[in-house]
Amino acid sequence: MRKFLISVGVAAIVSLAALGPAKAAGDAVELKSVAWEHEGLFGTYDRAAAQRGLQVYREVCAACHGLTLVSFRTLADLGFSEDEVKAIAAEYEFTDGPDDFGDMFDRPGKASDKFPSPFPNEQAARAGNGGAFPVDLSLVSKSRPNGDNYIYSLLTGYVDAPADVTLPAGMNYNLYFAGHQIAMPPPLMDDQIEYADGTPATVDQMAHDVAVFLSWAAEPKMEQRKEMGLKVILFLLILTVVFYAAKRKIWSDLH
């Protein structure tokens, strides 16, 4: 199964990270709308969904896409223990050095490392993807308008082409991709992976979970930012009350 997933990923010329605008000129399609738990002033990440999304990324997306701005150690914020983080990092191999003899060497990943790119350089990536460059997924959720809904919509938007549309060889029909023609074959299918927590791995579920994970990857400190914002608002409200009371007191003495 793993070899199959890798072959599907490598065969994709344009992948998830090569997301184009959701609307083609004169042919707009409204994105699906999901009530994300991390939206809004008090929203927080669904950590169970994000952990499942990490599994989808590692078993499906990582064949073509890097996550090179995300350190393994930040996975602790998703609820992984220190030992689990180290175990995940150790599954990857990194070239390091030079050693005392001036030679480079391979070593298992460490918690301080970042997710690697599946290709050594851009030229190799293009050679393996028909000339297209699979974009790194670290910031994809923030680099696309309405990014979470777009990722979810794109991954669940593969349908049969209308009878009056003839697709070029190697292209697939997607409702939410610009022009509706995308070279990436449908990356998800039901029961494609086996979730560690036993959740049924439907296409909708996997698309939802990986969208949550990529949203977290793009802004892992969102919850702290919101918490700080609430504290600032509370401080300003209290300060306003104090200033208003002081103003009333001062003017009452003058009168």
N, C-alpha and C positions, 0 to 999 in steps of 0.2 A: 504493500500500500504506500509506504514512504517513497519508494522509487517512482510510483505512479504520480504521486503528488508533485515530486520534483520535476518530472517530465512535463506535467501540465504547466507548472510555473515557468520553466525555461522556454516552453513553446510559445508563451505569450509575448507578442511583440509590444503591445501597449498594455500596461497593467494598471492596477488600482492607483498607483502613485501618479500615473500619467493622466489623471483625471482632468477632463476639459470642463468648460463651463456647462452648467446644467441645461442651458437653453440654446438651441441653435436658432439662427435668425429666421423668423417667420415660422418657427416650428417648436414653440415653447411647450415644455411639459412641466407641470407643477410637481415638485418633489414630494415624496411621501413625508408625512410629519409624524415624528415619534416624540412622546412625552419623556424626554431624557431626565433622569433623576439628578443630573449634575447641572441642569439649567436653573436659572433664577438666582435671586439673592441668597437663598438658603440652600441651594442645591449642593449635593455631595456626590462623589463618584460611587457607583454601585461596584463595590470591590469584587464581589463574586463574579459579576459580568466581566469586569476588567481582567480578572485572572483567566477566565475562559477565553477572552479575546486574545490574551497573550498566547494561549495554547493554539488558537487559530493562526495567529501570526507565525508562530514557530513552525507549525506543521504544514502550512499552506503558503503564506505570503513570503516567508524568508527565503524561499528558493530563488526569488528574483529581486527582492527588496531589502535594503538595509534599514537599520534603525540606529544610525551611527551617532546620533546626538543623545542617546539614552544610555545611562550607565546601569549596569546590572544591580548595583547597590541601591538604586532608587526603587527597585521592586519591593523593597521592605515597606515602602509606603502603601503598597497594595495588600499588605498582610502576610507576605512571605517571611518566614523566619530567616535568621542569619545563615543557618545551615542550608536551607532551601535555596537562598540566593547564591551561595557558593557552589551548590550542586548544579544549578542552572548555568552559571558562568563556566564551570569546568567542562561542560559539554561542547564548548567551542574551543577552537585551537587558534592561537595567535603566534605570529612570528615576532621574536624579540631578540635583543642583543645590541651590540656584539658581546660575546663572552670574553673571558680572559685571553683567548687565543685569536680574537678578532673575528669570530664566526657568528653568524646569525643562527638562531635555534628556534624550534617550535615548543610551545608550552601550553598547558591548559589555561583557560581564561580565569581571571580573578574578579572579585566583586567590584574592583575599581575600574575594570575595563568597560568599554562600551560595546553594544551589539555590533558585530562586524558586518561589512558589506559582503554579499555572496560572490562578488567579483573583485579581482585584484585592482582593476582600473576601469575607466569609462570605456576604453576601446574593447576590452574583453566583454563588458556588459552589452555593448552594441552588437558585437559579433555573435553573441549568444541569443540575441533577441531581434534578429532581422533588421538591425540598424537603429532600433529604438533604444533609448536609455531609460531603464526603470528607475524612476525617481525615488530617493530615500523617503521613507514614510514618517520620519520623526515629527515633521510639522505639517503633514498633509491635512490634518483636521482643521488647522487654522489658516492654511493657505488657500482654501476654497470657500467661497461664500456659502453660508449655511452648511458648513463642512460635515457635521455629523449626519444630518439628514441626507446629504448628497452621497456620502460613502454607503450608507444603508440602502439608499434608493438604487445606486449603481449596481451593487452586489446582488440585489433582488430584482433588477430590471431587465433581465434577459428573457426575451420572448421570441416566438417565431416571427420572421419578417412578414409584413403585409403582402398580399398576393401581387400587388403592383410594384413591389420593390425587389430588385435583383441585386443581391449582395455579391461583391467581388470575391474571388477565391480567398479563403482564409479570414474573412470578416464575419462578425456576428452582430446580431441586431439587439440593441439595448435602448430602452425608452429614454434613459436619462443621460446618455452620452451625447456630446455635441454631434449632430448629424445622424445620430442613432447607429452608426457603423463603427464597431470597435474590434480591433484585432485580437484582444484578449478573449480567449474562450471562457465560458462561465467557470469561475474559480471554485465555486462552492456547489456541493450537492448533498442531499440528505444522507446522514450517517457517514459522511466522509471521514470524520474523526470520531474518536470515543472520548467524550469529556471525562475528565478525572473525577468530577463530582456527580456524574451520572445523569446530568441534564441531557434530554434528547437533542441531538445535533441536527436540527433542521436548518435549512438554508436561512430562514428568517432569524433563527436564534443565533447562528454563527455570524451573520451580517450585523446583527445588533451588538453582539459581544465584541467583535473586532472594532466596531465603530466607537464603543465606549473605551476600549483600550487605547486606540489611537488618539482619542480626545485627551485621555490622561497623559499619554506620551508627549503630546504637544504642549500641555500645560500641567505638569505634575504638582505645582504649588498653587493651583487654583483655590483650593479650600482655605489655605492659609491667607491668600489674598482677600478672599471674601470675609474671613474672620477679622482681619485687620481693618477692612473697610467698615464693617459693622461697629467695631470699637471706635473708629474715628467718628462715625455718625453719632454714636451714643455720647462721645465726649463733647462734640459740638452742640448737641441738644442740651446737655447739662450746662455747658458754658453759656449758652443762650439764655437759659433760665436764670443763671447767676447774674449775668449782665442786666437782664430785665429787672430783677429784684433790686440790684444796686441802683439802677436808673430811677426806679420808683422811690427808693429811699432818699436819694439825693434831691429829687424834685419835690418830694413831700416836705423836706426841711426848708427848702427855698420858699415854698408857699406858706 
